[in-house]
């Protein structure tokens, strides 16, 4: 089974695009065999991707948890206990989607899910491209993902 890395966010929504930006960095550097890179615009699109992998690594923007550009590596069970909040305009958070997936298919959803969250400032308006702080965090978040992939090997 593969290690699946899922970047969550919309590229045309400013810092919400940090998840896809980390995927771009991973693609540019190469990931080797056994790593599946996926991009989704919002958390509810995660449902079908949480099955059929030995480890799932989610990469997303979050509010709080230190200054903009801070990178957090969280286990699934710590997601709701931290002082960070996902950026979502779609109603469901990553934690809610993971809970829903476990309720719908408890025996199929990957048991090893980690989250790499990049703290960003609350968006004031729609913008294309990342802020300097989010852009500076991409290499650190990419390295965090690489470490999680290596642990799964």
N, C-alpha and C positions, 0 to 999 in steps of 0.2 A: 504494500500500500504506500501511497505517496504522503508527503508532507504538503499540505495545501496552505498557501499564503494568500489571504484575501485583503485587498486594499478597498476600504469603504470610503466613498466620498464622490463629490462632483467637481470635476476640474474647473468648471465655469463658476464656482462658488467660493473663490478666494481660498482661505486656509482649509476649508473643508476638503480640498484636493490633496492634502498631505498623504493620505493612504495611496492613491494612485501614483503620486510622485515617488514614494518608496518603491512601489512595483517597478517604475521606470528605472530607478537606480539598480534594482536587482537584475532586471533584464540586461542593462548595459554591462554589468559586471559578470553576468552569467551565474546560474544557480547550480549547475550540475544536474545529474539525473535524479529522478524521484521527487522533484519539487514542482508543484503545480501552482502557477500564479494566476489569480482570478481578480477581477475588478467588478465591484457592484456599486451602484449609485447611492443606495440607502440600505439600512439594516434588514428590512423584510426580505430583500433579495438573497440573504444569506441562507435561508432554509434549505434549499436543495444542495448547497455546497458543504453542509456540516456533516455529511455522511460519506463513507468510503475513503477516509484518510486516517492515517495513524496519528497524526498531529495536525491541528488547525491553528494557524496564527492569524489573528485579525489585526489590521493596522488602520487606525482611525484618528481623527482629530477629537479633542476634548477640551472643555472649558475648566479652568481651575487647576489645582494640583501643582502650584508653583508658577513661575513666570512663563510667558510665552516661549515656546521652544524647548521646554522641559520634556524629556522622553521618559515614559513610565512603562515598565514591563509588569503586567499583572496576570495572575492566574485567574481563571474564570470565576472562581468562588470569591475572589477579592474585588471583583468589578463594582458591585454595588456598595461596598463598604468604604471606598475611597472618597476623597473630597474632590473628585473630578466628575464631570457630567458630559455625556456625549453631545455633539452638535447634531440636532435632527429637526427637520421641518416636516417629518413624515409621521410623527406620532409614536412610533415604536423605537425604543432604544435597543442597543446591542444586547444588554442584559435581558430585556423583555423577550427579544427574539430567541435568545439561547434558552430561556425558560420555556417558551412556547414549543421550540423544537424538541426539547427533552420530554415535554408532556405528550406531544404527538407521536414521537418515535423514540421512546426511551432506549431501546436496544440497538438503534441504528446510528444515533448521533455520536460523533467522535467524543471519547472520554477525555482527551488531552487537548484542551483549548486554551491558548494564551492570547493576551491582548497587548499590543504595543500601541500606546496612546501618546499622541503628541499634543501638549497643551498649547492652545492658541487663544487669542483675544476674541471676545464676542464680536462677531461681524457687525459693522455699522451699515454696510451696503453691499450689494453684489459687486464682485470684483473678479477678474480673471487673473490667475497667477497667485503665487504664495507671497506672504509678507517676508521680510528679511529674516525674522525670527524662525518662522516655520521652515523656510528654505535652509537655514543653517542647521536645523534639527534633522533634516532628511538623512544625511550621512550617519548620524548617531542612531537613528531609528533603523536604518538599513543594517547597521552592524548588530543591533539588538536582534533583529529578525534572523540574521545569519547565525548568531549564537544559538537561538532557539532551534533552528533547523539542524545545526550540528549536534545538539543534545538529543535530538530524535533519532540520530543515525546509530 
